[in-house]
Amino acid sequence: MTNGLLAVIIELLEIFAIGMVIGIIFGDSIDNLGGKVFKIKNLGHNENLPH
């Protein structure tokens, strides 16, 4: 794996983690400002995982 590819993967993981944190912590407060998008994205992702 090249360093460039690894950097891209890390960036994507950071973006996803930030989105999840914003959705969980601020989702209810900023529903009209994008929190709902983060929450829907994260809920949809989690529902696809086996329980």
N, C-alpha and C positions, 0 to 999 in steps of 0.2 A: 504494500500500500504506500503510495507516495505521500509526502508531507502535505501537498496541496489537497489531495482527496481527504486526508484525515482532518485538515483544517475546515473543509467544507462540512463534513459530518459533524464536527464539534459545533460549528456555527448553527447548523440546523437544530441540534439538540438544545443549544442555549435558547434559540428563538422559541422552540416548543415549550421549554421549561418556563420561560418568562410569560408566555401566553397562558400557561396553566395557572401560574401563580396569580396573574392579574384576574383570570376568570374566577378563580376560587375566592380570592380575598376581596376584589373590587367589583366582581360581576354584578352583585345586587345593587351596588351604588351607582354604577355607570352603565346600566343596561342600555340607555339610549346613546351611549358614546362608544359602543363596541364591545362592552363586557359580554353582551348576549352572544356575540359571534364567537368569542373565546369559549364561553360555556358550552355552546352547541357543538363546537368543534371537539372539545375535550370529551363531552358526554358521548358523542357519536363514536369517538375513538375507543373509549372505555367499554362501550356496549359490545364492540366487536371482539373484545378479549374474553377468553373462557373464564368462568367464575369458579 
